[in-house]
Amino acid sequence: MIRIKNKKEKIELFLFILGVIGIIVFKVFDNKSNREIFQNQGYAIGVLTQLDKSKAYVSWVPNAKQLTIKTPTVTFTYYVNDSTFIGNYGSDTYPINENLAITGKKYLVVYNKKKPHDGRILLNYPIRDSLEFKNTIRAFTLNPERFNIK
């Protein structure tokens, strides 16, 4: 049993618990968003415009050193009908394989047909031309489990 001695410790414990609850709610929301995208999916060709690679560094905080880990993030553009969309997310939302990402290259984008601004770029499926795009879509239509969304 944890024994709390003073008001400061009570506040710190409360903030810690609140932070853990916030992280859980955030992850549930992210997973729900991914499920919605992949259950009602549309396809587009997207261009990777920016990749911020993962980093780990130690920074100085008064009276302590703090390890900071930054996960990779991607920014990409894709077109649905006559609209341009810009997607941006980190690897905590959907996996990002930094080794496959080349800025300026075209990849398959899966988006939610009801909310086309919600999309995920699939870096393991580069697209060279419209024929390859059509073949990839056909393969996904036949085997949607390959996304392995949780």
N, CA, C and O atoms as a GROMACS GRO file, in nm:
protein
  600
    1MET      N    1   0.084  -0.118   0.000
    1MET     CA    2   0.000   0.000   0.000
    1MET      C    3   0.088   0.125   0.000
    1MET      O    4   0.187   0.131   0.073
    2ILE      N    5   0.054   0.220  -0.080
    2ILE     CA    6   0.130   0.345  -0.088
    2ILE      C    7   0.081   0.440   0.021
    2ILE      O    8  -0.039   0.462   0.038
    3ARG      N    9   0.176   0.494   0.094
    3ARG     CA   10   0.141   0.589   0.200
    3ARG      C   11   0.178   0.728   0.151
    3ARG      O   12   0.293   0.756   0.119
    4ILE      N   13   0.079   0.816   0.146
    4ILE     CA   14   0.099   0.952   0.098
    4ILE      C   15   0.110   1.043   0.220
    4ILE      O   16   0.021   1.048   0.305
    5LYS      N   17   0.223   1.116   0.226
    5LYS     CA   18   0.253   1.195   0.345
    5LYS      C   19   0.202   1.339   0.338
    5LYS      O   20   0.153   1.392   0.438
    6ASN      N   21   0.214   1.401   0.224
    6ASN     CA   22   0.176   1.543   0.220
    6ASN      C   23   0.095   1.576   0.094
    6ASN      O   24   0.074   1.491   0.007
    7LYS      N   25   0.052   1.700   0.088
    7LYS     CA   26  -0.034   1.746  -0.022
    7LYS      C   27   0.038   1.739  -0.157
    7LYS      O   28  -0.024   1.707  -0.259
    8LYS      N   29   0.168   1.770  -0.159
    8LYS     CA   30   0.243   1.768  -0.283
    8LYS      C   31   0.245   1.626  -0.342
    8LYS      O   32   0.228   1.610  -0.463
    9GLU      N   33   0.265   1.526  -0.260
    9GLU     CA   34   0.266   1.388  -0.308
    9GLU      C   35   0.128   1.346  -0.358
    9GLU      O   36   0.119   1.270  -0.454
   10LYS      N   37   0.022   1.394  -0.294
   10LYS     CA   38  -0.113   1.364  -0.340
   10LYS      C   39  -0.137   1.421  -0.479
   10LYS      O   40  -0.194   1.355  -0.565
   11ILE      N   41  -0.092   1.544  -0.500
   11ILE     CA   42  -0.109   1.610  -0.630
   11ILE      C   43  -0.028   1.536  -0.736
   11ILE      O   44  -0.078   1.514  -0.847
   12GLU      N   45   0.097   1.498  -0.704
   12GLU     CA   46   0.180   1.426  -0.800
   12GLU      C   47   0.118   1.291  -0.837
   12GLU      O   48   0.118   1.254  -0.954
   13LEU      N   49   0.065   1.219  -0.738
   13LEU     CA   50   0.001   1.091  -0.765
   13LEU      C   51  -0.123   1.110  -0.852
   13LEU      O   52  -0.146   1.034  -0.945
   14PHE      N   53  -0.202   1.211  -0.822
   14PHE     CA   54  -0.322   1.241  -0.901
   14PHE      C   55  -0.285   1.272  -1.046
   14PHE      O   56  -0.349   1.222  -1.138
   15LEU      N   57  -0.183   1.354  -1.066
   15LEU     CA   58  -0.141   1.390  -1.202
   15LEU      C   59  -0.086   1.268  -1.277
   15LEU      O   60  -0.108   1.254  -1.397
   16PHE      N   61  -0.015   1.182  -1.206
   16PHE     CA   62   0.036   1.059  -1.267
   16PHE      C   63  -0.079   0.971  -1.315
   16PHE      O   64  -0.078   0.923  -1.428
   17ILE      N   65  -0.176   0.949  -1.228
   17ILE     CA   66  -0.292   0.866  -1.262
   17ILE      C   67  -0.369   0.929  -1.378
   17ILE      O   68  -0.412   0.858  -1.469
   18LEU      N   69  -0.387   1.059  -1.376
   18LEU     CA   70  -0.455   1.129  -1.484
   18LEU      C   71  -0.380   1.112  -1.616
   18LEU      O   72  -0.442   1.095  -1.722
   19GLY      N   73  -0.247   1.117  -1.611
   19GLY     CA   74  -0.167   1.098  -1.732
   19GLY      C   75  -0.181   0.958  -1.789
   19GLY      O   76  -0.192   0.941  -1.910
   20VAL      N   77  -0.180   0.857  -1.702
   20VAL     CA   78  -0.197   0.718  -1.748
   20VAL      C   79  -0.334   0.701  -1.813
   20VAL      O   80  -0.344   0.638  -1.919
   21ILE      N   81  -0.437   0.755  -1.753
   21ILE     CA   82  -0.572   0.746  -1.810
   21ILE      C   83  -0.576   0.816  -1.946
   21ILE      O   84  -0.638   0.766  -2.040
   22GLY      N   85  -0.511   0.931  -1.957
   22GLY     CA   86  -0.505   1.004  -2.084
   22GLY      C   87  -0.438   0.924  -2.194
   22GLY      O   88  -0.484   0.924  -2.308
   23ILE      N   89  -0.330   0.857  -2.161
   23ILE     CA   90  -0.259   0.775  -2.260
   23ILE      C   91  -0.348   0.660  -2.307
   23ILE      O   92  -0.353   0.631  -2.426
   24ILE      N   93  -0.417   0.596  -2.214
   24ILE     CA   94  -0.506   0.485  -2.250
   24ILE      C   95  -0.617   0.533  -2.342
   24ILE      O   96  -0.646   0.469  -2.443
   25VAL      N   97  -0.679   0.646  -2.309
   25VAL     CA   98  -0.787   0.700  -2.392
   25VAL      C   99  -0.734   0.736  -2.531
   25VAL      O  100  -0.801   0.710  -2.631
   26PHE      N  101  -0.615   0.796  -2.538
   26PHE     CA  102  -0.555   0.833  -2.666
   26PHE      C  103  -0.531   0.710  -2.753
   26PHE      O  104  -0.563   0.713  -2.872
   27LYS      N  105  -0.476   0.602  -2.696
   27LYS     CA  106  -0.450   0.481  -2.773
   27LYS      C  107  -0.580   0.417  -2.823
   27LYS      O  108  -0.586   0.369  -2.936
   28VAL      N  109  -0.683   0.415  -2.739
   28VAL     CA  110  -0.812   0.359  -2.781
   28VAL      C  111  -0.867   0.439  -2.898
   28VAL      O  112  -0.917   0.381  -2.994
   29PHE      N  113  -0.859   0.573  -2.891
   29PHE     CA  114  -0.908   0.658  -2.998
   29PHE      C  115  -0.830   0.634  -3.127
   29PHE      O  116  -0.890   0.624  -3.235
   30ASP      N  117  -0.696   0.625  -3.117
   30ASP     CA  118  -0.613   0.600  -3.236
   30ASP      C  119  -0.649   0.467  -3.301
   30ASP      O  120  -0.663   0.460  -3.423
   31ASN      N  121  -0.663   0.362  -3.221
   31ASN     CA  122  -0.697   0.231  -3.276
   31ASN      C  123  -0.834   0.233  -3.342
   31ASN      O  124  -0.854   0.168  -3.444
   32LYS      N  125  -0.929   0.306  -3.283
   32LYS     CA  126  -1.062   0.317  -3.342
   32LYS      C  127  -1.054   0.387  -3.478
   32LYS      O  128  -1.119   0.346  -3.574
   33SER      N  129  -0.974   0.491  -3.485
   33SER     CA  130  -0.956   0.564  -3.611
   33SER      C  131  -0.897   0.473  -3.718
   33SER      O  132  -0.943   0.475  -3.833
   34ASN      N  133  -0.796   0.393  -3.683
   34ASN     CA  134  -0.737   0.300  -3.779
   34ASN      C  135  -0.839   0.198  -3.826
   34ASN      O  136  -0.847   0.168  -3.945
   35ARG      N  137  -0.916   0.144  -3.733
   35ARG     CA  138  -1.019   0.046  -3.771
   35ARG      C  139  -1.120   0.107  -3.867
   35ARG      O  140  -1.159   0.044  -3.966
   36GLU      N  141  -1.163   0.231  -3.840
   36GLU     CA  142  -1.260   0.297  -3.928
   36GLU      C  143  -1.202   0.317  -4.068
   36GLU      O  144  -1.272   0.300  -4.168
   37ILE      N  145  -1.075   0.353  -4.075
   37ILE     CA  146  -1.011   0.374  -4.205
   37ILE      C  147  -1.009   0.243  -4.284
   37ILE      O  148  -1.044   0.240  -4.402
   38PHE      N  149  -0.966   0.136  -4.219
   38PHE     CA  150  -0.947   0.010  -4.291
   38PHE      C  151  -1.076  -0.069  -4.310
   38PHE      O  152  -1.077  -0.165  -4.388
   39GLN      N  153  -1.184  -0.033  -4.242
   39GLN     CA  154  -1.311  -0.101  -4.264
   39GLN      C  155  -1.390  -0.036  -4.377
   39GLN      O  156  -1.469  -0.104  -4.443
   40ASN      N  157  -1.369   0.090  -4.400
   40ASN     CA  158  -1.442   0.162  -4.505
   40ASN      C  159  -1.338   0.231  -4.594
   40ASN      O  160  -1.336   0.353  -4.606
   41GLN      N  161  -1.253   0.151  -4.656
   41GLN     CA  162  -1.134   0.204  -4.719
   41GLN      C  163  -1.151   0.246  -4.864
   41GLN      O  164  -1.220   0.182  -4.944
   42GLY      N  165  -1.085   0.356  -4.892
   42GLY     CA  166  -1.066   0.401  -5.029
   42GLY      C  167  -0.916   0.405  -5.052
   42GLY      O  168  -0.839   0.403  -4.956
   43TYR      N  169  -0.874   0.410  -5.175
   43TYR     CA  170  -0.731   0.405  -5.207
   43TYR      C  171  -0.692   0.526  -5.290
   43TYR      O  172  -0.770   0.576  -5.370
   44ALA      N  173  -0.570   0.571  -5.268
   44ALA     CA  174  -0.515   0.682  -5.346
   44ALA      C  175  -0.364   0.664  -5.355
   44ALA      O  176  -0.304   0.586  -5.281
   45ILE      N  177  -0.305   0.738  -5.447
   45ILE     CA  178  -0.159   0.743  -5.454
   45ILE      C  179  -0.116   0.867  -5.378
   45ILE      O  180  -0.163   0.978  -5.404
   46GLY      N  181  -0.026   0.847  -5.283
   46GLY     CA  182   0.022   0.960  -5.202
   46GLY      C  183   0.171   0.981  -5.222
   46GLY      O  184   0.245   0.890  -5.260
   47VAL      N  185   0.215   1.103  -5.198
   47VAL     CA  186   0.357   1.137  -5.207
   47VAL      C  187   0.406   1.172  -5.068
   47VAL      O  188   0.351   1.258  -5.000
   48LEU      N  189   0.511   1.103  -5.026
   48LEU     CA  190   0.572   1.131  -4.896
   48LEU      C  191   0.646   1.263  -4.905
   48LEU      O  192   0.742   1.276  -4.981
   49THR      N  193   0.603   1.363  -4.829
   49THR     CA  194   0.664   1.495  -4.837
   49THR      C  195   0.764   1.521  -4.725
   49THR      O  196   0.852   1.606  -4.739
   50GLN      N  197   0.750   1.448  -4.613
   50GLN     CA  198   0.844   1.470  -4.502
   50GLN      C  199   0.848   1.348  -4.412
   50GLN      O  200   0.745   1.287  -4.383
   51LEU      N  201   0.969   1.313  -4.368
   51LEU     CA  202   0.989   1.208  -4.270
   51LEU      C  203   1.077   1.263  -4.160
   51LEU      O  204   1.190   1.305  -4.186
   52ASP      N  205   1.027   1.264  -4.039
   52ASP     CA  206   1.107   1.301  -3.923
   52ASP      C  207   1.144   1.171  -3.853
   52ASP      O  208   1.059   1.104  -3.795
   53LYS      N  209   1.272   1.137  -3.859
   53LYS     CA  210   1.316   1.008  -3.806
   53LYS      C  211   1.314   1.008  -3.653
   53LYS      O  212   1.311   1.113  -3.588
   54SER      N  213   1.314   0.888  -3.599
   54SER     CA  214   1.312   0.874  -3.453
   54SER      C  215   1.446   0.920  -3.396
   54SER      O  216   1.550   0.911  -3.461
   55LYS      N  217   1.440   0.971  -3.274
   55LYS     CA  218   1.559   1.021  -3.206
   55LYS      C  219   1.550   0.986  -3.059
   55LYS      O  220   1.442   0.978  -3.002
   56ALA      N  221   1.664   0.967  -3.000
   56ALA     CA  222   1.671   0.951  -2.855
   56ALA      C  223   1.786   1.040  -2.808
   56ALA      O  224   1.896   1.033  -2.862
   57TYR      N  225   1.760   1.122  -2.709
   57TYR     CA  226   1.865   1.210  -2.658
   57TYR      C  227   1.840   1.238  -2.511
   57TYR      O  228   1.728   1.222  -2.460
   58VAL      N  229   1.946   1.280  -2.444
   58VAL     CA  230   1.938   1.313  -2.303
   58VAL      C  231   1.945   1.464  -2.292
   58VAL      O  232   2.035   1.528  -2.346
   59SER      N  233   1.848   1.520  -2.222
   59SER     CA  234   1.847   1.665  -2.201
   59SER      C  235   1.860   1.695  -2.052
   59SER      O  236   1.823   1.612  -1.968
   60TRP      N  237   1.911   1.810  -2.021
   60TRP     CA  238   1.929   1.848  -1.882
   60TRP      C  239   1.805   1.920  -1.832
   60TRP      O  240   1.758   2.016  -1.894
   61VAL      N  241   1.755   1.874  -1.722
   61VAL     CA  242   1.645   1.937  -1.651
   61VAL      C  243   1.702   1.973  -1.515
   61VAL      O  244   1.781   1.895  -1.462
   62PRO      N  245   1.666   2.085  -1.454
   62PRO     CA  246   1.724   2.119  -1.324
   62PRO      C  247   1.722   2.000  -1.228
   62PRO      O  248   1.617   1.939  -1.204
   63ASN      N  249   1.839   1.970  -1.174
   63ASN     CA  250   1.859   1.862  -1.076
   63ASN      C  251   1.843   1.723  -1.133
   63ASN      O  252   1.836   1.627  -1.055
   64ALA      N  253   1.837   1.705  -1.264
   64ALA     CA  254   1.822   1.571  -1.320
   64ALA      C  255   1.858   1.571  -1.469
   64ALA      O  256   1.868   1.676  -1.532
   65LYS      N  257   1.875   1.451  -1.522
   65LYS     CA  258   1.889   1.434  -1.666
   65LYS      C  259   1.767   1.357  -1.712
   65LYS      O  260   1.718   1.267  -1.643
   66GLN      N  261   1.718   1.392  -1.828
   66GLN     CA  262   1.595   1.332  -1.878
   66GLN      C  263   1.620   1.270  -2.014
   66GLN      O  264   1.672   1.336  -2.105
   67LEU      N  265   1.583   1.142  -2.028
   67LEU     CA  266   1.593   1.074  -2.156
   67LEU      C  267   1.466   1.104  -2.235
   67LEU      O  268   1.355   1.082  -2.186
   68THR      N  269   1.482   1.153  -2.356
   68THR     CA  270   1.368   1.183  -2.442
   68THR      C  271   1.376   1.096  -2.566
   68THR      O  272   1.480   1.089  -2.632
   69ILE      N  273   1.267   1.031  -2.598
   69ILE     CA  274   1.260   0.948  -2.718
   69ILE      C  275   1.150   1.003  -2.807
   69ILE      O  276   1.035   1.014  -2.766
   70LYS      N  277   1.188   1.038  -2.929
   70LYS     CA  278   1.092   1.092  -3.026
   70LYS      C  279   1.067   0.985  -3.132
   70LYS      O  280   1.160   0.935  -3.195
   71THR      N  281   0.940   0.951  -3.151
   71THR     CA  282   0.905   0.851  -3.251
   71THR      C  283   0.900   0.915  -3.389
   71THR      O  284   0.880   1.036  -3.400
   72PRO      N  285   0.918   0.836  -3.496
   72PRO     CA  286   0.913   0.894  -3.631
   72PRO      C  287   0.773   0.943  -3.668
   72PRO      O  288   0.672   0.889  -3.622
   73THR      N  289   0.770   1.046  -3.751
   73THR     CA  290   0.644   1.098  -3.803
   73THR      C  291   0.656   1.115  -3.955
   73THR      O  292   0.765   1.135  -4.008
   74VAL      N  293   0.542   1.105  -4.022
   74VAL     CA  294   0.538   1.125  -4.167
   74VAL      C  295   0.437   1.233  -4.202
   74VAL      O  296   0.337   1.252  -4.133
   75THR      N  297   0.465   1.302  -4.312
   75THR     CA  298   0.371   1.396  -4.371
   75THR      C  299   0.362   1.359  -4.519
   75THR      O  300   0.464   1.335  -4.584
   76PHE      N  301   0.240   1.355  -4.571
   76PHE     CA  302   0.220   1.312  -4.709
   76PHE      C  303   0.099   1.382  -4.767
   76PHE      O  304   0.012   1.429  -4.693
   77THR      N  305   0.093   1.388  -4.899
   77THR     CA  306  -0.022   1.446  -4.968
   77THR      C  307  -0.085   1.338  -5.057
   77THR      O  308  -0.016   1.250  -5.109
   78TYR      N  309  -0.217   1.348  -5.072
   78TYR     CA  310  -0.288   1.257  -5.162
   78TYR      C  311  -0.415   1.327  -5.210
   78TYR      O  312  -0.463   1.422  -5.150
   79TYR      N  313  -0.467   1.276  -5.320
   79TYR     CA  314  -0.582   1.338  -5.386
   79TYR      C  315  -0.699   1.241  -5.385
   79TYR      O  316  -0.685   1.123  -5.418
   80VAL      N  317  -0.816   1.293  -5.349
   80VAL     CA  318  -0.941   1.217  -5.356
   80VAL      C  319  -1.038   1.305  -5.434
   80VAL      O  320  -1.071   1.416  -5.392
   81ASN      N  321  -1.083   1.253  -5.548
   81ASN     CA  322  -1.166   1.330  -5.641
   81ASN      C  323  -1.093   1.457  -5.677
   81ASN      O  324  -0.983   1.450  -5.733
   82ASP      N  325  -1.146   1.573  -5.648
   82ASP     CA  326  -1.079   1.698  -5.683
   82ASP      C  327  -1.017   1.766  -5.563
   82ASP      O  328  -0.979   1.883  -5.572
   83SER      N  329  -1.006   1.697  -5.451
   83SER     CA  330  -0.955   1.757  -5.328
   83SER      C  331  -0.816   1.703  -5.294
   83SER      O  332  -0.786   1.586  -5.315
   84THR      N  333  -0.733   1.793  -5.241
   84THR     CA  334  -0.600   1.756  -5.194
   84THR      C  335  -0.604   1.743  -5.043
   84THR      O  336  -0.659   1.829  -4.974
   85PHE      N  337  -0.545   1.637  -4.992
   85PHE     CA  338  -0.539   1.616  -4.848
   85PHE      C  339  -0.394   1.601  -4.805
   85PHE      O  340  -0.311   1.546  -4.877
   86ILE      N  341  -0.364   1.652  -4.686
   86ILE     CA  342  -0.232   1.639  -4.627
   86ILE      C  343  -0.248   1.555  -4.501
   86ILE      O  344  -0.322   1.592  -4.410
   87GLY      N  345  -0.179   1.443  -4.497
   87GLY     CA  346  -0.183   1.355  -4.381
   87GLY      C  347  -0.057   1.370  -4.299
   87GLY      O  348   0.050   1.398  -4.353
   88ASN      N  349  -0.070   1.352  -4.169
   88ASN     CA  350   0.044   1.363  -4.079
   88ASN      C  351   0.014   1.279  -3.956
   88ASN      O  352  -0.090   1.297  -3.893
   89TYR      N  353   0.104   1.189  -3.921
   89TYR     CA  354   0.088   1.110  -3.799
   89TYR      C  355   0.223   1.052  -3.758
   89TYR      O  356   0.319   1.054  -3.834
   90GLY      N  357   0.227   1.000  -3.635
   90GLY     CA  358   0.348   0.937  -3.583
   90GLY      C  359   0.333   0.788  -3.574
   90GLY      O  360   0.224   0.733  -3.593
   91SER      N  361   0.443   0.722  -3.544
   91SER     CA  362   0.441   0.576  -3.540
   91SER      C  363   0.361   0.521  -3.423
   91SER      O  364   0.333   0.401  -3.418
   92ASP      N  365   0.323   0.606  -3.329
   92ASP     CA  366   0.236   0.561  -3.221
   92ASP      C  367   0.090   0.550  -3.271
   92ASP      O  368   0.007   0.487  -3.205
   93THR      N  369   0.060   0.610  -3.386
   93THR     CA  370  -0.073   0.601  -3.445
   93THR      C  371  -0.082   0.484  -3.544
   93THR      O  372  -0.178   0.407  -3.541
   94TYR      N  373   0.018   0.472  -3.631
   94TYR     CA  374   0.024   0.363  -3.728
   94TYR      C  375   0.172   0.338  -3.757
   94TYR      O  376   0.249   0.433  -3.765
   95PRO      N  377   0.214   0.212  -3.773
   95PRO     CA  378   0.357   0.182  -3.789
   95PRO      C  379   0.422   0.256  -3.907
   95PRO      O  380   0.364   0.269  -4.014
   96ILE      N  381   0.543   0.304  -3.883
   96ILE     CA  382   0.622   0.373  -3.984
   96ILE      C  383   0.756   0.301  -3.994
   96ILE      O  384   0.830   0.295  -3.896
   97ASN      N  385   0.787   0.248  -4.111
   97ASN     CA  386   0.915   0.184  -4.134
   97ASN      C  387   1.008   0.286  -4.199
   97ASN      O  388   0.997   0.312  -4.319
   98GLU      N  389   1.098   0.342  -4.119
   98GLU     CA  390   1.187   0.448  -4.168
   98GLU      C  391   1.277   0.401  -4.282
   98GLU      O  392   1.316   0.481  -4.367
   99ASN      N  393   1.311   0.273  -4.284
   99ASN     CA  394   1.401   0.221  -4.386
   99ASN      C  395   1.337   0.219  -4.525
   99ASN      O  396   1.408   0.220  -4.626
  100LEU      N  397   1.204   0.218  -4.531
  100LEU     CA  398   1.134   0.215  -4.660
  100LEU      C  399   1.094   0.354  -4.709
  100LEU      O  400   1.054   0.370  -4.824
  101ALA      N  401   1.104   0.453  -4.623
  101ALA     CA  402   1.053   0.587  -4.655
  101ALA      C  403   1.156   0.668  -4.734
  101ALA      O  404   1.269   0.689  -4.690
  102ILE      N  405   1.114   0.713  -4.850
  102ILE     CA  406   1.196   0.801  -4.934
  102ILE      C  407   1.112   0.923  -4.967
  102ILE      O  408   1.009   0.912  -5.033
  103THR      N  409   1.156   1.039  -4.923
  103THR     CA  410   1.083   1.163  -4.948
  103THR      C  411   1.071   1.188  -5.098
  103THR      O  412   1.169   1.176  -5.172
  104GLY      N  413   0.949   1.222  -5.143
  104GLY     CA  414   0.923   1.249  -5.283
  104GLY      C  415   0.874   1.126  -5.360
  104GLY      O  416   0.829   1.138  -5.474
  105LYS      N  417   0.882   1.009  -5.297
  105LYS     CA  418   0.838   0.886  -5.364
  105LYS      C  419   0.688   0.865  -5.342
  105LYS      O  420   0.631   0.912  -5.244
  106LYS      N  421   0.625   0.792  -5.436
  106LYS     CA  422   0.481   0.764  -5.429
  106LYS      C  423   0.457   0.631  -5.359
  106LYS      O  424   0.528   0.533  -5.379
  107TYR      N  425   0.351   0.631  -5.273
  107TYR     CA  426   0.312   0.511  -5.199
  107TYR      C  427   0.160   0.499  -5.200
  107TYR      O  428   0.088   0.593  -5.234
  108LEU      N  429   0.114   0.382  -5.165
  108LEU     CA  430  -0.030   0.359  -5.152
  108LEU      C  431  -0.080   0.428  -5.025
  108LEU      O  432  -0.018   0.418  -4.919
  109VAL      N  433  -0.192   0.497  -5.036
  109VAL     CA  434  -0.259   0.558  -4.921
  109VAL      C  435  -0.397   0.494  -4.909
  109VAL      O  436  -0.470   0.480  -5.007
  110VAL      N  437  -0.430   0.455  -4.787
  110VAL     CA  438  -0.563   0.403  -4.757
  110VAL      C  439  -0.632   0.511  -4.674
  110VAL      O  440  -0.576   0.559  -4.576
  111TYR      N  441  -0.754   0.548  -4.713
  111TYR     CA  442  -0.826   0.653  -4.641
  111TYR      C  443  -0.969   0.607  -4.614
  111TYR      O  444  -1.018   0.513  -4.677
  112ASN      N  445  -1.034   0.673  -4.520
  112ASN     CA  446  -1.173   0.645  -4.486
  112ASN      C  447  -1.262   0.713  -4.590
  112ASN      O  448  -1.254   0.834  -4.608
  113LYS      N  449  -1.346   0.636  -4.658
  113LYS     CA  450  -1.432   0.694  -4.762
  113LYS      C  451  -1.528   0.799  -4.708
  113LYS      O  452  -1.561   0.895  -4.777
  114LYS      N  453  -1.573   0.782  -4.583
  114LYS     CA  454  -1.665   0.880  -4.524
  114LYS      C  455  -1.592   1.005  -4.476
  114LYS      O  456  -1.650   1.114  -4.475
  115LYS      N  457  -1.466   0.990  -4.437
  115LYS     CA  458  -1.384   1.102  -4.392
  115LYS      C  459  -1.251   1.096  -4.466
  115LYS      O  460  -1.153   1.046  -4.410
  116PRO      N  461  -1.245   1.143  -4.589
  116PRO     CA  462  -1.123   1.125  -4.668
  116PRO      C  463  -0.999   1.194  -4.612
  116PRO      O  464  -0.887   1.166  -4.655
  117HIS      N  465  -1.016   1.284  -4.515
  117HIS     CA  466  -0.899   1.349  -4.455
  117HIS      C  467  -0.827   1.254  -4.360
  117HIS      O  468  -0.715   1.284  -4.317
  118ASP      N  469  -0.889   1.139  -4.324
  118ASP     CA  470  -0.824   1.038  -4.241
  118ASP      C  471  -0.758   0.934  -4.330
  118ASP      O  472  -0.827   0.851  -4.389
  119GLY      N  473  -0.627   0.939  -4.342
  119GLY     CA  474  -0.557   0.845  -4.428
  119GLY      C  475  -0.429   0.795  -4.365
  119GLY      O  476  -0.374   0.858  -4.274
  120ARG      N  477  -0.380   0.681  -4.414
  120ARG     CA  478  -0.255   0.622  -4.369
  120ARG      C  479  -0.174   0.588  -4.493
  120ARG      O  480  -0.224   0.524  -4.586
  121ILE      N  481  -0.049   0.631  -4.495
  121ILE     CA  482   0.040   0.598  -4.606
  121ILE      C  483   0.108   0.465  -4.574
  121ILE      O  484   0.159   0.446  -4.464
  122LEU      N  485   0.107   0.375  -4.670
  122LEU     CA  486   0.165   0.242  -4.651
  122LEU      C  487   0.301   0.238  -4.720
  122LEU      O  488   0.311   0.217  -4.841
  123LEU      N  489   0.405   0.259  -4.641
  123LEU     CA  490   0.540   0.273  -4.695
  123LEU      C  491   0.594   0.142  -4.753
  123LEU      O  492   0.690   0.144  -4.831
  124ASN      N  493   0.534   0.031  -4.717
  124ASN     CA  494   0.580  -0.096  -4.772
  124ASN      C  495   0.513  -0.127  -4.907
  124ASN      O  496   0.532  -0.235  -4.962
  125TYR      N  497   0.436  -0.031  -4.961
  125TYR     CA  498   0.373  -0.048  -5.092
  125TYR      C  499   0.401   0.074  -5.180
  125TYR      O  500   0.314   0.158  -5.199
  126PRO      N  501   0.525   0.084  -5.233
  126PRO     CA  502   0.554   0.194  -5.326
  126PRO      C  503   0.476   0.175  -5.455
  126PRO      O  504   0.451   0.062  -5.498
  127ILE      N  505   0.438   0.285  -5.517
  127ILE     CA  506   0.359   0.283  -5.640
  127ILE      C  507   0.440   0.354  -5.748
  127ILE      O  508   0.478   0.470  -5.733
  128ARG      N  509   0.466   0.282  -5.859
  128ARG     CA  510   0.540   0.343  -5.970
  128ARG      C  511   0.448   0.404  -6.074
  128ARG      O  512   0.477   0.511  -6.128
  129ASP      N  513   0.337   0.334  -6.102
  129ASP     CA  514   0.247   0.383  -6.207
  129ASP      C  515   0.104   0.337  -6.178
  129ASP      O  516   0.080   0.267  -6.080
  130SER      N  517   0.011   0.378  -6.264
  130SER     CA  518  -0.130   0.348  -6.240
  130SER      C  519  -0.161   0.198  -6.251
  130SER      O  520  -0.252   0.150  -6.184
  131LEU      N  521  -0.087   0.125  -6.333
  131LEU     CA  522  -0.108  -0.019  -6.344
  131LEU      C  523  -0.072  -0.089  -6.213
  131LEU      O  524  -0.146  -0.175  -6.164
  132GLU      N  525   0.042  -0.052  -6.156
  132GLU     CA  526   0.082  -0.110  -6.027
  132GLU      C  527  -0.019  -0.072  -5.918
  132GLU      O  528  -0.049  -0.153  -5.831
  133PHE      N  529  -0.070   0.050  -5.923
  133PHE     CA  530  -0.172   0.095  -5.828
  133PHE      C  531  -0.296   0.007  -5.837
  133PHE      O  532  -0.347  -0.038  -5.734
  134LYS      N  533  -0.344  -0.019  -5.958
  134LYS     CA  534  -0.464  -0.102  -5.977
  134LYS      C  535  -0.440  -0.246  -5.930
  134LYS      O  536  -0.528  -0.306  -5.869
  135ASN      N  537  -0.323  -0.302  -5.958
  135ASN     CA  538  -0.291  -0.438  -5.914
  135ASN      C  539  -0.283  -0.448  -5.762
  135ASN      O  540  -0.328  -0.546  -5.704
  136THR      N  541  -0.227  -0.348  -5.698
  136THR     CA  542  -0.216  -0.347  -5.552
  136THR      C  543  -0.355  -0.339  -5.489
  136THR      O  544  -0.383  -0.411  -5.393
  137ILE      N  545  -0.440  -0.254  -5.541
  137ILE     CA  546  -0.578  -0.243  -5.490
  137ILE      C  547  -0.651  -0.376  -5.506
  137ILE      O  548  -0.722  -0.420  -5.416
  138ARG      N  549  -0.634  -0.439  -5.619
  138ARG     CA  550  -0.698  -0.569  -5.643
  138ARG      C  551  -0.651  -0.672  -5.539
  138ARG      O  552  -0.732  -0.750  -5.489
  139ALA      N  553  -0.522  -0.672  -5.508
  139ALA     CA  554  -0.469  -0.766  -5.408
  139ALA      C  555  -0.528  -0.739  -5.270
  139ALA      O  556  -0.559  -0.832  -5.196
  140PHE      N  557  -0.543  -0.612  -5.235
  140PHE     CA  558  -0.600  -0.578  -5.104
  140PHE      C  559  -0.748  -0.612  -5.096
  140PHE      O  560  -0.797  -0.650  -4.990
  141THR      N  561  -0.818  -0.598  -5.206
  141THR     CA  562  -0.960  -0.632  -5.208
  141THR      C  563  -0.978  -0.782  -5.184
  141THR      O  564  -1.074  -0.823  -5.118
  142LEU      N  565  -0.888  -0.862  -5.237
  142LEU     CA  566  -0.896  -1.006  -5.220
  142LEU      C  567  -0.848  -1.052  -5.083
  142LEU      O  568  -0.893  -1.156  -5.033
  143ASN      N  569  -0.758  -0.976  -5.020
  143ASN     CA  570  -0.699  -1.019  -4.892
  143ASN      C  571  -0.684  -0.900  -4.797
  143ASN      O  572  -0.572  -0.855  -4.774
  144PRO      N  573  -0.795  -0.848  -4.741
  144PRO     CA  574  -0.785  -0.730  -4.655
  144PRO      C  575  -0.717  -0.756  -4.520
  144PRO      O  576  -0.680  -0.661  -4.452
  145GLU      N  577  -0.700  -0.884  -4.481
  145GLU     CA  578  -0.638  -0.915  -4.352
  145GLU      C  579  -0.490  -0.878  -4.348
  145GLU      O  580  -0.432  -0.873  -4.240
  146ARG      N  581  -0.430  -0.851  -4.462
  146ARG     CA  582  -0.287  -0.821  -4.462
  146ARG      C  583  -0.255  -0.690  -4.389
  146ARG      O  584  -0.138  -0.662  -4.362
  147PHE      N  585  -0.358  -0.610  -4.356
  147PHE     CA  586  -0.333  -0.487  -4.281
  147PHE      C  587  -0.309  -0.513  -4.134
  147PHE      O  588  -0.238  -0.437  -4.069
  148ASN      N  589  -0.366  -0.620  -4.079
  148ASN     CA  590  -0.348  -0.658  -3.938
  148ASN      C  591  -0.375  -0.543  -3.843
  148ASN      O  592  -0.291  -0.511  -3.759
  149ILE      N  593  -0.491  -0.480  -3.855
  149ILE     CA  594  -0.528  -0.370  -3.767
  149ILE      C  595  -0.584  -0.427  -3.637
  149ILE      O  596  -0.668  -0.517  -3.638
  150LYS      N  597  -0.537  -0.373  -3.525
  150LYS     CA  598  -0.583  -0.419  -3.393
  150LYS      C  599  -0.686  -0.326  -3.337
  150LYS      O  600  -0.736  -0.349  -3.226
   0.00000   0.00000   0.00000
